[in-house]
Amino acid sequence: MTLPEIIIPEVADTISDKVTLEEFERVRKLVYAKFGINLTEQKRALVAGRLQGALHQYGYKTISEYLNWIEKGGNTEGLSDLVNRISTNHTHFFRESGHFDFFIKTVLPWALASSRNKNENDLRLWCAASSSGEEPYSLQMLIMEAMGADYKNWSAGMLATDISERALDMAQSGIYASEKVRDIPKHLLTKWFKSLPDGTYQVSESLRKEITYRRFNLMNDAFPFKKPFHSVFCRNVMIYFDMETRSKLVNKICDKLVPGGYLFIGHSESLGNINTALQYIQPAVYRKEG
Ligand SMILES: C[S@@+](CC[C@H](N)C(=O)[O-])C[C@H]1O[C@@H](n2cnc3c(N)ncnc32)[C@H](O)[C@@H]1O
């Protein structure tokens, strides 16, 4: 990836100078080992820029000092701070909207019927890189709209996870600036959000309580979920992982899908070259055999 155009070369050089090659290499190794995020050399200026804030916040003079602090054994605060700064949490409501149409028209009816056939009454969904909550709220809103009064007869809450505490805090609060909710259809905004005195919007309690937010690292060896999911959304996170990491992740997710369960990935991602029991259904939608 090339540097964003707005960074003119002189500025980029100045920023890069603030992280030595050796420091960048330390950040790169740490972030890859702990979070699977693959930082290329082109990200050096970006990393330098994002870590400057940490030096101010914690009072370190150099990135080496900050890294020494993070690398101290058992320092979860440091690691969490690092990933909050490095990861890109960009998301928006109804992002890649075709997925939501497909989910409501095809996946939801199938999942409810399949659950009913097994004398179960639950719908198990996982948003595996939920960022600040726009994705799980979009999906959950449409599910509750589609199921109407029948929703209360189901155990249909959603699990939403992310590595970033900062993103999870935002998601849990459910508070968004007015420009963030701009693309939500008016009738949904009126029904599922309340406007706050400061001009922001908050997701209604009735929608918020249906989503359980947890911190979860997709690099974990174990995916300790009691029951398999009917569908997993794992979108726009694998772009940061290399092929080996992606391959392991996709197979771990596949193990946690019911037979016939669906995986949604980002449209700029692909499972090509990954050996998996998932079959291609349409762009960025895969289904487990069974
Ligand atoms: C670009 S956002 C995608 C949000 C949403 N899924 C979407 O498509 O709009 C990527 C998210 O992945 C999260 N992430 C990065 N590495 C992760 C990891 N190892 N485990 C869990 N989440 C991770 C980041 O914190 C970030 O919130």
PDBQT file of the ligand as one rigid body, heavy atoms in Angstrom, charges set to zero:
ROOT
HETATM    1  C1  LIG A 301     -11.483  -2.039   9.901  1.00  0.00    +0.000 C 
HETATM    2  S1  LIG A 301     -12.252  -2.601  11.357  1.00  0.00    +0.000 S 
HETATM    3  C2  LIG A 301     -13.595  -3.556  10.661  1.00  0.00    +0.000 C 
HETATM    4  C3  LIG A 301     -14.903  -3.341  11.393  1.00  0.00    +0.000 C 
HETATM    5  C4  LIG A 301     -16.120  -4.037  10.792  1.00  0.00    +0.000 C 
HETATM    6  N1  LIG A 301     -15.978  -5.468  10.831  1.00  0.00    +0.000 N 
HETATM    7  C5  LIG A 301     -16.379  -3.587   9.384  1.00  0.00    +0.000 C 
HETATM    8  O1  LIG A 301     -16.209  -4.364   8.445  1.00  0.00    +0.000 OA
HETATM    9  O2  LIG A 301     -16.746  -2.419   9.198  1.00  0.00    +0.000 OA
HETATM   10  C6  LIG A 301     -11.102  -3.872  11.876  1.00  0.00    +0.000 C 
HETATM   11  C7  LIG A 301     -11.274  -4.250  13.336  1.00  0.00    +0.000 C 
HETATM   12  O3  LIG A 301     -10.494  -5.430  13.601  1.00  0.00    +0.000 OA
HETATM   13  C8  LIG A 301      -9.992  -5.339  14.903  1.00  0.00    +0.000 C 
HETATM   14  N2  LIG A 301      -8.844  -6.264  15.060  1.00  0.00    +0.000 N 
HETATM   15  C9  LIG A 301      -7.588  -6.151  14.542  1.00  0.00    +0.000 A 
HETATM   16  N3  LIG A 301      -6.830  -7.182  14.921  1.00  0.00    +0.000 NA
HETATM   17  C10 LIG A 301      -7.609  -7.987  15.679  1.00  0.00    +0.000 A 
HETATM   18  C11 LIG A 301      -7.390  -9.211  16.363  1.00  0.00    +0.000 A 
HETATM   19  N4  LIG A 301      -6.195  -9.822  16.347  1.00  0.00    +0.000 N 
HETATM   20  N5  LIG A 301      -8.417  -9.759  17.059  1.00  0.00    +0.000 NA
HETATM   21  C12 LIG A 301      -9.631  -9.135  17.089  1.00  0.00    +0.000 A 
HETATM   22  N6  LIG A 301      -9.907  -7.977  16.455  1.00  0.00    +0.000 NA
HETATM   23  C13 LIG A 301      -8.905  -7.404  15.768  1.00  0.00    +0.000 A 
HETATM   24  C14 LIG A 301      -9.611  -3.874  15.042  1.00  0.00    +0.000 C 
HETATM   25  O4  LIG A 301      -9.517  -3.474  16.392  1.00  0.00    +0.000 OA
HETATM   26  C15 LIG A 301     -10.758  -3.188  14.290  1.00  0.00    +0.000 C 
HETATM   27  O5  LIG A 301     -11.781  -2.772  15.152  1.00  0.00    +0.000 OA
ENDROOT
TORSDOF 0
